Amino acid sequence: MQTTPAQVMDGDLPSGRVGMRARATAAAVAVVAVALALAAAVLVVLVGRTVQDTVTASASTRVQEVAADLRLNGSGSLQISGSEDGAMVQVLRGDTVVAASTDLAGVPALTGLTPGPGQQESGQVDGAVVGEPGDTFRLVVLGVPSSSGADRVVAVQSLAVAENAQALVARLAAVGVPVLLVVVALATWWSVGRALRPVEVIRARTARIGAADLSARVPQPRTRDEIAALATTMNAMLARLETSVARQRAFVSDAGHELRSPIATIRTQTEVARRVGPPDPMHDLVLGEVARLERLVSDMLTLASADEGHHRVGRRQDVDLDDLLAAERSRLRARPDLVVTGDLAAARAWGDPAALARVVRNAVDNAVRHSRGRLHLTSGPAVDGPACGAWLAVEDDGPGVAAADRERVFGRFVRLDEARARGDGGSGLGLAIVQEIVLAHGGHVEFTDPGALPGARLLVRLPAHPPEASNR
């Protein structure tokens, strides 16, 4: 049985493919992650640098205050008080500590920097120098006139505040960035899903539109965006397809009906000529070709009717499939070039007797055309019991049907390489009609692996009571 477009389109994404929603979410998260990472790195650096500049400014202010006091009172009466911002001070003359704040009492000169009077230099010293190992201090040196009894004023202030601020910002970024990424992922997933919801509705509706009914249309969103334009284009395409298919079906139906009259006229004239005129081999040849034309026209009308949705199961009743196969076996046994065997068990299905008889006739005729002289017919109830339906199988000893062609052979006008000659009487429509009728009964038809004979094996399964939905 062939796979319908709806079966393909209704399925999930192919294996290994990622949907647009997931791709958009991943892209948004990746972009935001890079941006947040760069922003966090810049923020950490800026916070650290800003706090360090504040510490440097505080130490610079402190040395300016001490230098001003030194100019007024001299080094002899200099009193260095404590600082609220934690800056510690030394007043140096060469390598000698002239005065120092309480925290630096007994600590040797902190630096060898010697800026000129009024000039200022800065740097960093390890905490071990000031008696606080593991810490780092900002150092500011201001040169003062030697007449004051000193030549430099040094202030140091811990950078722990800057380092702690940097560490705090880094910790906040480590926690906040993942949270923000989760929020971005959820928001993007929701927003993209909401934006694609009309597309999914269009896809689902399109998947349900079949060739039997092209009058359906996809819903058109009220928005004036690309999705609305897509829906408009889809509906316009469906309208064109509906018109084209309707014209094609009408042409096939009208052509079939119109061909019946000249074919009937040719048959009548040929039969009259054969009866009243002298014997002519051409009469039998023409009648044979007329019979082929009649079968072809009938098959075309049957399929055209099915395409238009008018092929419905007629009067339904219990049908013995084994009786239909037995009748075909009796018909074929009159041919000396065929050996027909059978293993017919009771097989009862529910359906249209005339339609199911046509299924059996077409299946048997197809097997005859491809056989080398042997046919095998079988039937039986479904494996789950007679109430579940029945099956029948037609086998031949011909070349068989390759696994790759087992669905294709049910197409219209399809002939395999071994059966392309039109002299065998086949039109390429028999199996297509079999499939249409079986599907209309809610059944299933397929070619399976060989059974009793080495050629093709056509298996038909029919339910006992097909659902009304399948009675199309």
N, C-alpha and C positions, 0 to 999 in steps of 0.2 A: 504494500500500500504506500502511496506516495506521501511524503511529508508536506503538509500545507504551509503556506506562508505564515498563517496565524500561529501554528505550532512553533515555528522558528522565532517569530517576533515576540511571542509571549514568554519565551524562556528568559533565564537570567543572562547576565553578561557572559561572554565566552570566557573559558578558563584562562587565567593570567591577565585579564583585562581589568583596569581600574576605572570606575565610573567618573564622570565629570565632577560630580559633587565631591568625591574624595580628592580628586586632583586639585580642585579649586581650594579646598580646605587645606591640603598639604602645602600648596603654594603660598596661601595667605599666612599660615603658621611659619613657614620658612622665612618669608620676607620680614615678618614682625619679629621673629627670633633674632635675625641678623641685626635689625634696627635696634632692638632692645639691648642686645649684647654690646653694640658699639656705644649706645647712649649710656649704659651702665659703666662701661670702661671710662668714658670721658667724664662722667659724673664723679667717679671715684677719684680720678686724677685732679679734677677741678676742686673738689672738696678738700683734698689733702693740700693742694697748693694754696688755696684760700686761707686755710687755717694756719699753714706755715707762714704766709705773708702777715697774718695777724700777729703771730708770735714774734716775727721779726720786727714788726712795727712797735710792739709792746716793749721788746728789749731795746730798740733804738730810742724810744721815749725815755726809758729808764736811764740810759747812759747820758742822755741830754740833761736830765734832771740832776744827776750826780755831777756832771761837768759844770753846770751852772753853779751848784753849791760850792764846788772846788774853786771856781774863779772868785767867789765872794769871800770865802772863809779860809782858803788855803788848805793844804793837806793836814796841817797840824791839828786843826780843830774840826776836821771833817767827821760828821756823824752819818753813817749809812743806815737808814731805817729799813725795815722789812717792806716788801712790796705785795700788794694784794693780788697781782697777777702771777706771783711766783718767780719773778726775775731775781737772780742773784748777781751781785756786783763785786768786782775787784778794781782797785785803783793801783796802777803799776808805775814804777819808775825803773826802767830797764827790766831786769828779771826779778826785781824786789817788789813784794806786795806791800804797798804803803797802807792800804786800808781794804777791808772786805766786809761783806755782809755776814751775818752770824752763820748762815748755812755754809759759807766758804772759809770759815776760820781754820787756819792751819793748812789750807790747800795751796800748793805752789802756783806760780803764774800759769794761767790756763792757756795762753797762746803766745806765740812769738811774733805775731803780726804787729807792725809798727807804722801805722798810718800817720801822716803829718798832722799838725794842729788843724783842727776843724774838719779833718777828713774822717771818713767812716768806712770800715770794712766789716764783712760778715762771713760766717762759715758755720761748721758743725763740729761738735766734739762728742766723744763717746761719754756715756754716763759714768764710766769707771773713773774718769778724771775728776769728777765732782763728787765721787762717793756714792753714785747710784748706778751700779752695773745693770746692763740690759736696757738702759734708756738712751735716748739720743737728745742732745741739747742744741739749740740754736745759739750761736755766739755772735755778738756785735761788739766791735772795737772802735772807740772814738779817740782820735788824737787830741791832746790838750797842750797848751803852752807849758814848757818846763818851769816857767816862773811860778807856777802854782804848786810846785813841789812834786809833781807827777808828770808823766808824759802820755799816759793812756788810761782810759776808763773802759773796763770790760764788763759786759752783761751777758749772762747765759739764762736761757729759759727752756724748759722741757718741751719736746715735741710730742709728748704722749697724747695730748689732746688731738693733734692732727692725725696721728696714727690711729687713735681710737675712732675718730670720725670716719676715716677711710674704711676701717674694718666694719663699722656699723653700716655704712652705705653698701659695702660689698655683701654683707649678710642680708640686708634688705633686698638687694638685687637678686641674690641667689634664691630667695623665697618668692619675691614678687614677680620675677620674670616668668617662671613656670606657671604661676597662677594666671598671669595675664595671657600666656600662650593658650592655656586651657580655655579661658574666656573667649579669646579670639577664635579658637577652633570651634567651640560650640556655637558662637554667633555666626561664623561663616557657614558652618554646616546647616544651621537652621535657615539662614537667609538664602543660601544657594538652593537648598531644598524647596523653600517657598517659591523662589523664582522659577525653578524647574518643574514645579507641580503641574502647571498647564502643559508642559511638554510631555510629562508622563501620561496625562489624561489623553492628549492627542495620540501618543504612541499606543496606549491601550485600546482606544477606539479604532485606530487604524488596523491593529492586529485582529480585530473582530470583523473587519470588512472583508468579505469574500467575493469571489467572482460571481457567485450566484445572486448577490444583491449588492450592487454598487450605488444604491440610492442613499446610503448612510453618509453622513458628513461628520467631520471632527468638530468639537466645540471650539468656538472662537472667543478668546478672552476679550473683555471690554477695554483692556489697555491698548495703547497705541504704540506698542513696542515691536521688537523683532519677532517675538513669539506670536503676536497677533498677525503679523505679516506672514509668518510661516503657516498658521492655520488657514489664512485666506488663500495662500498658494496651494496648500493641500486640497482644500475644497474645490478650487478651480480645476486642479488636476483630476480629482475624482469625478467632477462633472464631465470633463473631456473624456475620461475613460468610460464613464457610463454611456455617453453618447456613442462613442466608437464601438463599444461592445454590443450595444443595442442594435446598431446598424449592421454589425457583422452577423449577429444572431438572426436578425430579420432577413438578411441576405441569404444565409444558409437555409433558413426555413422556407423562404419564398422560392429559392432555387430548387429545393427538394420537391416542393409541391408542383412547381411548374414542369419539372422533369418527368413527373409520373405520367402525364398525358402522352407525350411523344413516345415514351418507353412502351406504354400500353398499346399505342397504335402500331409501333414496330412489331411487338409480339403478335398482335392480332393479324397483321398483314403477312407476317412470316408463316404463322400457323396455317392461314388460308392457302398461301402459295404452296406449302408442303402437302396439303391435302388434295388440292385440285390440279397441281402442276406436276411435271415430271420430277422424279427423284433428283435431289441436288444436295450434295454434302454441305453446301454453304448454309442451308436452312438450319441444320443442327448447330452449326458453329454460331450463327447469328442468335439463335434461341439461347445458347449457353451464355453468350455475352450479355444478352438482354437480362437473363436471370442474375448475372453478376451486377449489372446496373441497378436492378430492382433491389437487391440486397444492400448495395452501397447507399442508395437513396433512402431506404428504410432505416439503415443505421445512422445516417446523417440526421434524419428527422428525429430519431430517438435521442441522440445526443443534444441536438438543438433544443428539444423539449426539456431535457434535463438541465441544460444551461439556463433556460428561462424560468426554472423553478416549477415547471408543470409536470415533471416526471414524478408522479406519485404512485405509491403502491395501491393497486386496485383492490378488488374484493379479497379480503384476507380470510384464510382458513388454514386448517392443518394440511400440510403438504408432505407426502412421503417422498423424500429425496431418493430413496432406494428404488421406488417405482419409476421415477424419471430416468435414473441411470439404467434400469433394466430395459426401458423402452428404447433408449439409445443403443444399448448393447444388441438388442434384437434388430434394430435398423442396420447397424454396421455389419452384423454377421452375414448379411446378404452379399457383402463384397468379398470376393475370393482373395483379394490381395491383403486382407487384414485378419489378424488373429486377436480377438477381443476376449479378455478374461475379466473376471470380477470377483470381488469378495464383498457382497452387499449385505450389510446388517441393517436392521430397522433404524431409520433416521428420519425423524419427523420435526419439521420446522413450521413456523407460523408466517404465512405470507401470501403473495399473489401467485396462484398456480401457473398462470401464463408467463409471468415475469421470471419465475424460478425455472420454468421449462426452457426459457430462452437462455438463462445462465448456463444450464447444463448443455444445451445444444451448442452454444458458442464455445464453451470449454472443450467439448468433445471434438468439434470441427477443427479447432486450433490444434489439438493434439494429433488429429488425423493428418493435417497438412505437414506436420513436422516429423511424423513417425516414419520408421523404416519398415513397418508392417505389423507392429504389436502395440496394443493398448491394454491398460489395466485400470478398471474402475472399482473404487471402494467407497464405502459410506459407513456411518455409525452414529450413535448418540454422542453428545458432548461428554467429556471425561467426568464432569461433575454430575452427570445424570441426564436422563431424557428431558426433564423439565427445563434444563438450561439450554436446550437447542440441539443442533446436529451438525455434522460435517460431511463433506464429500471430497473426494480427490480423484483427479484424472491424470494418469501417467502414460508416457509414451517412451519408445526406445530410440528417439531421435537424438540430435546433438545436445539437447538440454539448453538451459538458460544459465549463463554465468551469473555469479553472485552480484557483480557490478551492474547487471542489466535487469535484475528482478523487479525493480520498481519502474524502470524506464519503459518496460514492455507494455505497461498499462496506459501509456500515452497514446494519443490519437495519431493514426497513420504511422505508427512506429513499427518498423520491421528490423529484425536483426539481420546480420550479414547473410545468414544462411537462408533467409526467406524474403529476399528483396525482389525476386522475380514475380511479376504480376500474373503469370500464367497459372499460378497455383490456386487462384480464386480468392485469396485473402485480400481484404481491403485495409487491414491495419486498424480496424475499429472494433473488432469482436471483443477483445479483452477490455477495451475501454468501456464498452456497454456492460460487460460482466461486472466491472468494478462499480459502475454507477448503480446498477440494480442491487448489488450486494450491500453497498453503503446505504441505499434507500431502505433496506430491510434491517439496518442496524448491525450488519455482519462485517466480516473481514475476509479479504481474499489476498493470497500471496503465492509466490513460487517458493517451494522449499527444496531441501536437498533430495536427491533421487531416493526412491523407495524400492518397490519390487522390480522396476525397470530402470535402466541406466540413464534415461533421458530426463525430460522435464516432469515435474510433479506440481500440479496446480491444486492448491488446497483452499476450500471455501468453508467458512464457519458461519452458521446462521443461528440467531437466538430463537428461543421458543416463543417469546412475546416481545418483539422489538418495541422500544419506547415510541411514543407518538412523535417525539422530536425528530426521530430518524425517518419518519414517514414523509419525506419531502417530495 
